[in-house]
Amino acid sequence: MSQELIWITGASQGIGKAVALAYAKAGHTVAISARNRETLQQVVDEAASLTGRILSLSCDVTNKDQVTEAFNQLIEEERLPDRVILNAGTHQPMAASEFNAETVSKLLQINTLGAAIPLEVLLPHYLERQQGQISIVASVAGYRGLPTASAYGASKAALINLAESLRAELYSSGVDIRLINPGFVKTPLTDKNEFDMPFLISVDEAANAIIKGLAGKKFEVVFPTRMAIAMSFLKWLPDRIFFPMINRGTGHGR
Ligand SMILES: NC(=O)c1ccc[n+]([C@@H]2O[C@H](COP(=O)([O-])OP(=O)(O)OC[C@H]3O[C@@H](n4cnc5c(N)ncnc54)[C@H](OP(=O)(O)O)[C@@H]3O)[C@@H](O)[C@H]2O)c1
């Protein structure tokens, strides 16, 4: 296997960090981004004994100047990455009784614009080269509206459509657009959840599924399988069955 250069956003912890370490273990070079330089450095230090290299490339994905600077630095010091995984994101549950536009705006800003801004910076380079893979991390929570997830789900549904649109347009180009839809993965993000998360998997399991999926040919990399089946089932369920079922099933029924 030839040595690849991979750029992963939101890789100082959680899923992004696990994917970065797994690629580095396999001998690849991985540039990792997040806002906090110290936590990025900890990942670099953790990877010191691995076959591959991890490079810290701090930036806030919602800031175009910072993203541009980080990307230009990566190209200058290395080259155009073979793969980019736009993974940075956050979650904030919001009950209907606490509904506020600010939370919706914040999650759209970080999750959706946090992928759109890097895409604006990256796409001209990839379109010129007509090669390379760009993956967008959304969530199975973007398949259908779920209780307390109106802000998070909306940001992820937007990303699913955005990725599909780019895939449709670039299908016959050499630019390989992928969509990654994780189910529940145990990370600092989901540690905030107070409910039992069905089919919860570890970050290492998630990293294996992502790396295997991106090496394959399918547009959507969705895991774990049982969660993918359950959420696909909900996706196609008629509204008259879906709404009462999800209302009762998530403890929101009277
Ligand atoms: N865990 C799950 O069950 C699950 C399920 C479905 C989808 N996902 C998606 O998978 C992705 C990773 O989730 P995770 O659970 O690994 O989250 P996490 O543990 O909270 O890690 C999020 C990462 O994103 C970075 N980040 C946040 N805001 C950023 C910004 N504005 N600019 C740059 N980096 C930023 C964080 O570092 P800094 O704070 O230092 O910036 C951190 O490295 C997210 O997009 C999430 O929505 C997760």
The ligand as a Gaussian input file, in Angstrom:
#p B3LYP/6-31G(d) Opt

LIG

0 1
 N      -20.015000      10.372000      18.392000
 C      -21.105000      10.028000      17.720000
 O      -21.898000       9.172000      18.180000
 C      -21.398000      10.614000      16.379000
 C      -22.485000      10.087000      15.648000
 C      -22.773000      10.626000      14.401000
 C      -21.988000      11.644000      13.875000
 N      -20.946000      12.125000      14.607000
 C      -20.163000      13.215000      14.014000
 O      -18.809000      12.816000      13.982000
 C      -17.970000      13.973000      14.116000
 C      -16.996000      13.761000      15.258000
 O      -17.749000      13.500000      16.434000
 P      -17.076000      13.100000      17.819000
 O      -18.098000      12.357000      18.568000
 O      -15.732000      12.515000      17.597000
 O      -16.944000      14.576000      18.480000
 P      -15.953000      15.140000      19.602000
 O      -15.386000      14.049000      20.424000
 O      -16.714000      16.219000      20.300000
 O      -14.773000      15.798000      18.738000
 C      -15.052000      16.909000      17.934000
 C      -13.776000      17.416000      17.318000
 O      -14.114000      18.527000      16.480000
 C      -13.269000      19.632000      16.839000
 N      -13.997000      20.870000      16.544000
 C      -15.180000      21.296000      17.074000
 N      -15.487000      22.495000      16.596000
 C      -14.491000      22.857000      15.731000
 C      -14.219000      23.993000      14.947000
 N      -15.051000      25.050000      14.911000
 N      -13.102000      24.008000      14.182000
 C      -12.255000      22.954000      14.195000
 N      -12.442000      21.861000      14.923000
 C      -13.548000      21.809000      15.698000
 C      -12.947000      19.415000      18.316000
 O      -11.745000      20.069000      18.751000
 P      -11.703000      21.598000      19.271000
 O      -12.845000      21.744000      20.233000
 O      -10.347000      21.749000      19.899000
 O      -11.863000      22.467000      18.075000
 C      -12.754000      17.907000      18.316000
 O      -11.467000      17.582000      17.860000
 C      -18.931000      15.157000      14.346000
 O      -19.171000      15.807000      13.116000
 C      -20.191000      14.482000      14.847000
 O      -21.365000      15.246000      14.606000
 C      -20.638000      11.650000      15.837000

